Structures are given as C-alpha cells and as structure tokens.
Amino acid sequence: GAGVSQSPSNKVTEKGKDVELRCDPISGHTALYWYRQSLGQGLEFLIYFQGNSAPDKSGLPSDRFSAERTGGSVSTLTIQRTQQEDSAVYLCASSLEGTPLHFGNGTRLTVT
Amino acid sequence: GNSVTQMEGPVTLSEEAFLTINCTYTATGYPSLFWYVQYPGEGLQLLLKATKADDKGSNKGFEATYRKETTSFHLEKGSVQVSDSAVYFCALSSHTGANSKLTFGKGITLSVRP
C-alpha cells in the first residue's frame, strides 16, 4: 500500500520567502508528526497531531513556523520569512496511536 | 524532560565485524524504546523495539535489550554486512496521556567496508 508521501522532495527558496511543505499520511492513520533533521543535530520534534485533539506545538522553534491538518488527513507545514538556519530536511510521519511511526522521505529545504 | 544520548560517530567497520552502538536515555515513567534506521536515499524505518524492561527487540540480525537499571538500549549485531551501512537512530516514546511522540538521539552513521 501507499506510504507517507511528502512534497516537494526538494525546495530551494530565497531568504525571506514563505514556503509550504505538504504531507499525505497513510490512510487511516490518526497521528501525524513533523520532525526536522539537520546535519549533526539528529531529529528535532516540531509538531504532533492526534485525531481531533489540540496539536502539540511544543517543538516549533519560532512563530514563523505553523502547521495545520485538514480533515484529519493531509498536513501542511508553513515557514514564513525563511532564514538560512531553516535549511534542513523536514520529515513527516504518521501512525495509529501506540504503533510505530511510518516516515516519508522528507523535503530537503535549502534557504539561500 | 525526555532525552536520548547516542555514542559519537561515524563508525567504520569491516564486513563480518561485531557491532555495538550505545544508547542511553532519560525519561519519566516506563518508556518504549526503539531503533530506527535510515538507508541511503530512503526514509527512516523501524528496525526494532522493546516496550518494557528486560524485553529484547530483534530484527535482521540486530538485537537490543531494554535495560532499566542502566537506562540503556544498546544495539548489537554479531556480523555486519555492507548492506547495513546506514544511519541509526535510538528513540523513546513516553506514554503520558495522548502524547506518544518520539524523542530521538542524534543518530550515528555506520559504514561497512567489504
């Protein structure tokens, strides 16, 4: 079956521009996560959606970052006024509650 | 808060060598522990897991035992192959309320030479 799909796979943007990253989770998965993978920093938790509960936004690094999940399915991570330190691979994962995460291949964001 | 500490990398081994990758954790309660692997050009995938103390997770010849007394979950393999070259992440999931997000270590790159 289809796995977690992320788009675009690569994004190059100029400093100060806004970007939107998309995640299509596995159908039926109630939990959706965004992580950021930076060189030498491992995986940094950003935000977590679980069903209809309020999202856990505790990992968002600044108010330039936001995410939403429409209809309990597709999620969009938005970064406003991008900075060079935002360059990283942004990973999305989905799961059923209490089961292992399934990750997408990520979006590689480069801010020039 | 929760945290995961992995040994510094990268690690380079010859084929058929013994592998140990250390992982220790700090968490409240009784977390579940995981090893995820990221092969070149692919997304992260679950390698193995253990959900309670003294459990041993195993897959593809890899093993890790949940040691509560030493708060560790070291990954081992008796004989590595070139195809094991990848980045390995240790992670934990606490079960506080509805929040079961994973906390990851920094990852370690393993390169296996023929």
Interface residues (C-beta under 8 A of the other chain):
Chain A: G3 V4 A31 Y33 Y35 G40 Q41 G42 L43 F45 Y48 Q50 S53 D56 L91 A93 E97 G98 P100 L101 H102 F103 G104 N105 G106
Chain B: F34 Y36 E42 G43 L44 Q45 L46 K49 F89 A91 A98 N99 S100 K101 L102 T103 F104 G105 K106 G107
